[in-house]
Amino acid sequence: MNSALFPDLVVNGEAVPHTVVAAETQNHDAPAGKPGLAWRKAANAVAIRTLLLQEAKARNLRPVCQEVSPGRFETDEEALIRGLLDTVVHVEAPDEDAVRAEWEKDPTRFRAPPLWEVSHILCACDPRDVDATQIARDRARALTELALANGTDFAALATQESDCASKASGGALGQLGPGDTVPEFEAVLRGMRAGEVTSAPILTRHGWHIVRMDAVAMGAVLPFETVRQKITDAMEKAAWASQARSFVDSLVASAEIAGADLRPI
């Protein structure tokens, strides 16, 4: 293994096996042809985890594993790190004035869910089938050009071409709100204006979609009393993250680390 690209990781004299860093790389993106960058990101993450575990053991903490989802419990390492951070991070709830001041910065950030009136044309395929997906994408691209052309009747095109049962109503899906459709479809809706047609097909688990936003109804701005708890929770979460980051920074500052560079990438 190239020692320049994949250096040994040593944290306060503790050598971390290459296999541990290699396993972590799957959680980090890097440009094609630059495996060293993914390794660097992984080494940094593993170095921080190692520092936290070393500190937990120095404090004689014992893992108390909690259930994190139905049937899944923390590993001992996860429990030790959580226990350490629970010990060193103490966040007090913000007072009423601070919460109100955060709301008053821009009350329009806090709205009821929007409603979207949407039509689409579906070129159905199973995304796991590479050949079928390519064929459907080519067809969807051609239909997108037609949909964007001046004078095109989108409803008529959907009636003629769509693979969705909504073709019977000109592709109309009716009113949709957050959570009513698959995430990748919803993500597109959030950025569209009334009357707009997507400039390129959108892939979901159902196939390729050409989407038209027929109408948008933005949710009403919510009063302070309605969003107070949401703002409080967000402020506490931000304060917790800031304190945890400061604690990690203090561990890094006093550590001897080789094979990782904990400056921002």
Secondary structure, 3 states (H helix, E strand, C coil): CCCCCCCCEEECCEEECHHHHHHHHHHCCCCCCCHHHHHHHHHHHHHHHHHHHHHHHHCCCCCCCCEEECCEECCHHHHHHHHHHHHHCCCCCCCHHHHHHHHHHCHHHCECCCEEEEEEEEEECCCCCHHHHHHHHHHHHHHHHHHHCCCCCHHHHHHHHCCCHHHHHCCEEEEECCCCCCHHHHHHHCCCCCCCECCCCEEECCEEEEEEEEEEECCCECCHHHHHHHHHHHHHHHHHHHHHHHHHHHHHHCCCEECCCCCCC
